[in-house]
Amino acid sequence: MSEQKIVHIHIPKDELYTTTLTAGKHELISDEPENVEGGTDQGPDPYDYLLMGLGSCTLMTIKMYAKRKEWKLGDIFLELRHNKRHAEDCANCEDPESKIDVIEKELIIKGDLTDEQREKLLDISKKCPVHRTLQSDITIESMLSKEH
């Protein structure tokens, strides 16, 4: 069984959206952009963090695979975009609830690699644990904790 991940998220009562995220000894800030009423853009928004988690896992997975194969991998870059769009077979496209989330991943691979190796790395990029989690059936169990 894999280790359970625990992160702590906190918004103090005097903040509107600026959120402190803690994972072990690491602390990050999240916020809404200024174009959202009350947002102060003190940090990336939650979807930015979602994309960053997917992107960092993707590149780490590619790097591990290429290292194991002893391929001459140079710098690797990934640009991710998130948007909501209607499915191609949308029955009721006027309903905003009919939109689906789409994440586009554009991979740039530097290094002395063949086209076949690059295609294999693209395939490997789809097998990182976060990618697989996002494409699986996810259960989120929400509960209230007693006040401390």
Accessible surface in RSA format (square Angstrom, percent):
REM  Atomic radii and reference values for relative SASA: ProtOr
REM  Chains: A
REM  Algorithm: Lee & Richards
REM  Probe-radius: 1.40
REM  Slices: 20
REM RES _ NUM      All-atoms   Total-Side   Main-Chain    Non-polar    All polar
REM                ABS   REL    ABS   REL    ABS   REL    ABS   REL    ABS   REL
RES MET A   1   240.62 124.6 148.45  98.2  92.17 219.5 127.21 108.2 113.41 150.3
RES SER A   2    98.88  83.6  76.01 101.4  22.88  52.7  53.13 113.1  45.76  64.1
RES GLU A   3   147.31  84.6 119.49  90.4  27.83  66.3  55.33 107.0  91.98  75.1
RES GLN A   4   143.85  80.4 120.95  88.4  22.90  54.5  41.74  88.8 102.11  77.4
RES LYS A   5   176.35  86.0 152.70  93.7  23.65  56.3 101.07  91.0  75.28  80.2
RES ILE A   6   111.66  63.5  90.18  67.2  21.47  51.8  93.69  67.5  17.97  48.8
RES VAL A   7    87.72  57.7  68.44  62.0  19.28  46.5  68.44  59.5  19.28  52.3
RES HIS A   8   120.82  66.0 116.81  81.2   4.02  10.3  77.69  80.1  43.14  50.2
RES ILE A   9    97.40  55.4  65.28  48.6  32.12  77.4  65.38  47.1  32.02  86.9
RES HIS A  10   108.35  59.2 104.41  72.6   3.93  10.1  74.08  76.3  34.27  39.9
RES ILE A  11    82.34  46.9  59.18  44.1  23.16  55.8  59.18  42.6  23.16  62.9
RES PRO A  12    43.97  32.0  40.40  36.8   3.57  13.0  43.40  35.8   0.57   3.6
RES LYS A  13   212.85 103.8 169.34 103.9  43.51 103.6 124.12 111.7  88.74  94.5
RES ASP A  14   125.83  88.1  87.20  86.8  38.63  91.3  45.02 106.0  80.80  80.6
RES GLU A  15    74.58  42.8  62.84  47.5  11.74  28.0   6.68  12.9  67.90  55.4
RES LEU A  16   108.81  60.6  91.52  65.5  17.29  43.5  93.09  65.4  15.72  42.3
RES TYR A  17    82.76  38.6  77.67  44.2   5.08  13.2  43.10  32.4  39.66  48.9
RES THR A  18    20.90  14.9  19.78  20.1   1.12   2.7  16.56  22.2   4.34   6.6
RES THR A  19    16.26  11.6  16.21  16.4   0.05   0.1   8.42  11.3   7.84  11.9
RES THR A  20    33.88  24.1  33.28  33.7   0.60   1.4  14.26  19.2  19.62  29.7
RES LEU A  21    36.55  20.4  35.52  25.4   1.03   2.6  35.74  25.1   0.80   2.2
RES THR A  22    40.83  29.0  40.15  40.7   0.68   1.6  29.56  39.7  11.27  17.0
RES ALA A  23    43.12  39.6  39.32  60.7   3.80   8.6  40.57  57.1   2.55   6.7
RES GLY A  24    70.23  86.6   0.00   N/A  70.23  86.6  46.80 128.4  23.44  52.5
RES LYS A  25   189.83  92.6 147.44  90.5  42.39 100.9 101.60  91.4  88.23  94.0
RES HIS A  26   108.83  59.5 104.95  72.9   3.89   9.9  66.28  68.3  42.55  49.5
RES GLU A  27   118.71  68.2  90.79  68.7  27.91  66.5  22.43  43.4  96.27  78.6
RES LEU A  28    91.07  50.7  87.32  62.5   3.75   9.4  91.07  64.0   0.00   0.0
RES ILE A  29    61.72  35.1  57.22  42.6   4.50  10.9  57.22  41.2   4.50  12.2
RES SER A  30     6.76   5.7   6.76   9.0   0.00   0.0   5.01  10.7   1.76   2.5
RES ASP A  31     3.43   2.4   0.47   0.5   2.96   7.0   2.77   6.5   0.65   0.7
RES GLU A  32    49.91  28.7  49.82  37.7   0.08   0.2   8.06  15.6  41.85  34.2
RES PRO A  33    41.97  30.6  41.31  37.7   0.66   2.4  41.45  34.2   0.52   3.2
RES GLU A  34   130.09  74.7 107.00  80.9  23.09  55.0  31.78  61.5  98.31  80.3
RES ASN A  35   138.56  95.6  94.76  91.6  43.80 105.5  47.42 114.1  91.14  88.1
RES VAL A  36    58.02  38.2  54.13  49.0   3.89   9.4  57.96  50.4   0.06   0.2
RES GLU A  37   163.78  94.0 144.51 109.3  19.27  45.9  66.67 129.0  97.11  79.3
RES GLY A  38    32.57  40.2   0.00   N/A  32.57  40.2  19.41  53.3  13.16  29.5
RES GLY A  39     9.70  12.0   0.00   N/A   9.70  12.0   0.00   0.0   9.70  21.7
RES THR A  40    66.15  47.1  60.48  61.3   5.67  13.5  60.75  81.6   5.41   8.2
RES ASP A  41    85.47  59.9  66.40  66.1  19.07  45.1   2.80   6.6  82.67  82.4
RES GLN A  42   114.61  64.1  86.72  63.4  27.88  66.4  18.06  38.4  96.55  73.2
RES GLY A  43    14.57  18.0   0.00   N/A  14.57  18.0  12.94  35.5   1.63   3.6
RES PRO A  44    47.79  34.8  39.89  36.4   7.91  28.7  47.15  38.9   0.64   4.0
RES ASP A  45    35.39  24.8  33.82  33.7   1.57   3.7   4.04   9.5  31.35  31.3
RES PRO A  46    80.82  58.9  71.11  64.8   9.71  35.3  75.19  62.1   5.63  35.0
RES TYR A  47   102.30  47.8 101.49  57.7   0.82   2.1  75.47  56.7  26.84  33.1
RES ASP A  48    60.82  42.6  58.76  58.5   2.06   4.9  10.42  24.5  50.40  50.3
RES TYR A  49    48.62  22.7  41.00  23.3   7.62  19.8  37.03  27.8  11.59  14.3
RES LEU A  50    64.07  35.7  55.50  39.7   8.57  21.5  62.72  44.0   1.34   3.6
RES LEU A  51    23.45  13.1  23.28  16.7   0.17   0.4  23.45  16.5   0.00   0.0
RES MET A  52    91.22  47.2  83.76  55.4   7.46  17.8  49.70  42.3  41.52  55.0
RES GLY A  53    32.18  39.7   0.00   N/A  32.18  39.7  29.64  81.3   2.53   5.7
RES LEU A  54     5.13   2.9   5.13   3.7   0.00   0.0   5.13   3.6   0.00   0.0
RES GLY A  55     6.05   7.5   0.00   N/A   6.05   7.5   6.05  16.6   0.00   0.0
RES SER A  56    54.45  46.0  45.38  60.6   9.07  20.9  35.82  76.3  18.63  26.1
RES CYS A  57    19.17  14.5  15.74  17.6   3.43   8.1   8.60  21.8  10.57  11.4
RES THR A  58     0.00   0.0   0.00   0.0   0.00   0.0   0.00   0.0   0.00   0.0
RES LEU A  59    41.70  23.2  40.86  29.2   0.84   2.1  41.22  28.9   0.48   1.3
RES MET A  60   115.18  59.6 111.09  73.5   4.09   9.7  87.63  74.5  27.55  36.5
RES THR A  61    27.01  19.2  26.00  26.4   1.01   2.4  20.79  27.9   6.21   9.4
RES ILE A  62     0.00   0.0   0.00   0.0   0.00   0.0   0.00   0.0   0.00   0.0
RES LYS A  63   108.50  52.9 108.11  66.3   0.39   0.9  68.86  62.0  39.64  42.2
RES MET A  64   122.25  63.3 117.07  77.5   5.18  12.3  88.06  74.9  34.19  45.3
RES TYR A  65    26.88  12.6  26.65  15.2   0.23   0.6  18.04  13.6   8.84  10.9
RES ALA A  66     1.26   1.2   1.18   1.8   0.08   0.2   1.26   1.8   0.00   0.0
RES LYS A  67   163.34  79.7 147.96  90.8  15.38  36.6  99.34  89.4  64.00  68.2
RES ARG A  68   171.65  72.1 141.64  72.2  30.00  71.4  76.42 104.4  95.23  57.7
RES LYS A  69   106.32  51.9  85.81  52.7  20.51  48.8  33.58  30.2  72.74  77.5
RES GLU A  70   153.37  88.1 124.68  94.3  28.68  68.3  45.40  87.8 107.97  88.2
RES TRP A  71    53.88  21.6  36.85  17.8  17.03  40.0  26.75  14.3  27.13  44.0
RES LYS A  72   144.91  70.7 132.35  81.2  12.56  29.9  89.87  80.9  55.04  58.6
RES LEU A  73    33.01  18.4   6.52   4.7  26.49  66.6   6.75   4.7  26.26  70.7
RES GLY A  74    27.40  33.8   0.00   N/A  27.40  33.8  26.55  72.9   0.85   1.9
RES ASP A  75    96.57  67.6  87.85  87.4   8.73  20.6  16.20  38.1  80.38  80.2
RES ILE A  76    26.88  15.3  12.09   9.0  14.79  35.6  12.09   8.7  14.79  40.1
RES PHE A  77    99.12  49.6  96.23  59.6   2.89   7.5  99.12  60.1   0.00   0.0
RES LEU A  78    30.29  16.9   2.37   1.7  27.91  70.2   3.20   2.2  27.08  72.9
RES GLU A  79    97.58  56.0  93.40  70.7   4.18   9.9  32.62  63.1  64.96  53.0
RES LEU A  80    32.85  18.3  13.29   9.5  19.57  49.2  13.29   9.3  19.57  52.7
RES ARG A  81    89.85  37.7  86.14  43.9   3.71   8.8  59.24  81.0  30.60  18.5
RES HIS A  82    46.54  25.4  19.71  13.7  26.83  68.6   9.47   9.8  37.07  43.1
RES ASN A  83    52.84  36.4  47.17  45.6   5.67  13.7  34.95  84.1  17.89  17.3
RES LYS A  84   105.62  51.5  85.97  52.7  19.65  46.8  62.73  56.5  42.89  45.7
RES ARG A  85   103.58  43.5 100.90  51.4   2.68   6.4  46.57  63.6  57.02  34.6
RES HIS A  86    59.96  32.8  44.75  31.1  15.21  38.9  34.84  35.9  25.12  29.2
RES ALA A  87    29.98  27.6  23.80  36.7   6.18  14.1  26.48  37.3   3.50   9.3
RES GLU A  88   190.31 109.3 147.26 111.4  43.05 102.5  68.23 132.0 122.09  99.7
RES ASP A  89   127.26  89.1  99.33  98.9  27.93  66.0  50.60 119.1  76.66  76.5
RES CYS A  90    28.69  21.7   1.80   2.0  26.89  63.2   6.80  17.2  21.89  23.6
RES ALA A  91   111.92 102.9  65.09 100.4  46.83 106.5  74.39 104.8  37.52  99.4
RES ASN A  92    87.09  60.1  81.69  78.9   5.39  13.0  30.18  72.6  56.91  55.0
RES CYS A  93    56.00  42.4  44.60  49.7  11.39  26.8  22.80  57.8  33.20  35.8
RES GLU A  94   160.07  91.9 135.98 102.9  24.09  57.3  60.87 117.7  99.20  81.0
RES ASP A  95    52.25  36.6  46.59  46.4   5.66  13.4  12.56  29.6  39.70  39.6
RES PRO A  96   101.46  73.9  87.99  80.2  13.47  49.0  91.11  75.2  10.35  64.3
RES GLU A  97   152.48  87.5 125.85  95.2  26.63  63.4  48.92  94.6 103.56  84.6
RES SER A  98    33.16  28.0  15.78  21.1  17.38  40.0  27.02  57.5   6.14   8.6
RES LYS A  99    91.94  44.9  71.83  44.1  20.11  47.9  19.62  17.7  72.32  77.0
RES ILE A 100    87.10  49.6  83.05  61.9   4.04   9.7  87.10  62.7   0.00   0.0
RES ASP A 101    80.16  56.2  55.28  55.0  24.88  58.8  24.28  57.1  55.89  55.7
RES VAL A 102    30.00  19.7  26.76  24.2   3.24   7.8  30.00  26.1   0.00   0.0
RES ILE A 103    55.45  31.6  27.23  20.3  28.22  68.0  27.23  19.6  28.22  76.6
RES GLU A 104    60.33  34.6  55.33  41.9   5.00  11.9  28.73  55.6  31.60  25.8
RES LYS A 105    51.19  25.0  21.13  13.0  30.06  71.6  21.52  19.4  29.67  31.6
RES GLU A 106    87.11  50.0  82.96  62.8   4.15   9.9  31.47  60.9  55.64  45.4
RES LEU A 107    33.64  18.7   6.21   4.4  27.43  69.0   6.21   4.4  27.43  73.8
RES ILE A 108    81.52  46.4  78.95  58.8   2.57   6.2  81.52  58.7   0.00   0.0
RES ILE A 109    22.14  12.6   9.32   6.9  12.82  30.9   9.32   6.7  12.82  34.8
RES LYS A 110   110.03  53.7 107.25  65.8   2.78   6.6  54.02  48.6  56.01  59.7
RES GLY A 111    31.69  39.1   0.00   N/A  31.69  39.1  15.24  41.8  16.45  36.8
RES ASP A 112   112.42  78.7  93.06  92.6  19.36  45.8  28.89  68.0  83.53  83.3
RES LEU A 113    20.29  11.3   0.24   0.2  20.06  50.4   2.94   2.1  17.35  46.7
RES THR A 114    77.25  54.9  69.46  70.4   7.79  18.6  75.51 101.4   1.74   2.6
RES ASP A 115   114.89  80.5 108.93 108.4   5.96  14.1  35.03  82.5  79.86  79.6
RES GLU A 116   144.57  83.0 136.31 103.1   8.26  19.7  57.23 110.7  87.34  71.3
RES GLN A 117    39.76  22.2  38.57  28.2   1.19   2.8  10.80  23.0  28.96  22.0
RES ARG A 118    73.64  30.9  71.52  36.5   2.13   5.1  33.08  45.2  40.57  24.6
RES GLU A 119   113.18  65.0 108.55  82.1   4.64  11.0  43.94  85.0  69.24  56.5
RES LYS A 120    79.13  38.6  75.18  46.1   3.95   9.4  41.25  37.1  37.88  40.3
RES LEU A 121     0.00   0.0   0.00   0.0   0.00   0.0   0.00   0.0   0.00   0.0
RES LEU A 122    68.40  38.1  68.40  48.9   0.00   0.0  68.40  48.0   0.00   0.0
RES ASP A 123    52.00  36.4  50.92  50.7   1.08   2.5  17.56  41.3  34.43  34.3
RES ILE A 124    15.92   9.1  15.92  11.9   0.00   0.0  15.92  11.5   0.00   0.0
RES SER A 125     1.58   1.3   1.58   2.1   0.00   0.0   0.37   0.8   1.21   1.7
RES LYS A 126   103.30  50.4  96.95  59.5   6.35  15.1  52.17  47.0  51.14  54.5
RES LYS A 127    97.12  47.4  91.97  56.4   5.15  12.3  58.94  53.1  38.18  40.7
RES CYS A 128     0.00   0.0   0.00   0.0   0.00   0.0   0.00   0.0   0.00   0.0
RES PRO A 129    74.27  54.1  71.67  65.3   2.59   9.4  73.11  60.4   1.15   7.2
RES VAL A 130    51.45  33.9  49.97  45.2   1.48   3.6  51.45  44.7   0.00   0.0
RES HIS A 131    26.84  14.7  25.72  17.9   1.12   2.9  20.92  21.6   5.91   6.9
RES ARG A 132   140.31  58.9 133.66  68.1   6.65  15.8  53.73  73.4  86.58  52.5
RES THR A 133    73.23  52.1  69.13  70.1   4.10   9.8  47.08  63.2  26.15  39.5
RES LEU A 134    63.22  35.2  39.22  28.1  24.01  60.4  39.22  27.5  24.01  64.6
RES GLN A 135   143.52  80.3 106.37  77.7  37.15  88.5  36.05  76.7 107.47  81.5
RES SER A 136    60.33  51.0  39.96  53.3  20.36  46.9  41.72  88.8  18.61  26.1
RES ASP A 137   152.61 106.9 122.40 121.8  30.21  71.4  41.48  97.6 111.13 110.8
RES ILE A 138    89.92  51.2  54.70  40.7  35.22  84.9  57.97  41.7  31.95  86.7
RES THR A 139   112.40  79.9  82.93  84.1  29.47  70.2  52.28  70.2  60.12  90.9
RES ILE A 140   146.54  83.4 116.69  86.9  29.85  72.0 119.44  86.0  27.10  73.5
RES GLU A 141   135.98  78.1 109.52  82.9  26.47  63.0  39.62  76.6  96.36  78.7
RES SER A 142   105.70  89.3  67.53  90.1  38.17  87.9  48.28 102.8  57.42  80.4
RES MET A 143   156.21  80.9 118.44  78.4  37.78  89.9  89.83  76.4  66.38  87.9
RES LEU A 144   180.80 100.7 151.01 108.0  29.80  74.9 151.79 106.6  29.01  78.1
RES SER A 145    92.58  78.2  62.55  83.5  30.03  69.2  49.81 106.1  42.77  59.9
RES LYS A 146   186.21  90.8 171.99 105.5  14.22  33.8 122.58 110.3  63.63  67.8
RES GLU A 147   176.81 101.5 144.16 109.1  32.65  77.7  61.86 119.6 114.95  93.9
RES HIS A 148   215.87 118.0 142.54  99.1  73.33 187.6 132.98 137.1  82.88  96.4
END  Absolute sums over single chains surface
CHAIN  1 A    12072.7       9815.5       2257.2       6532.6       5540.1
END  Absolute sums over all chains
TOTAL         12072.7       9815.5       2257.2       6532.6       5540.1
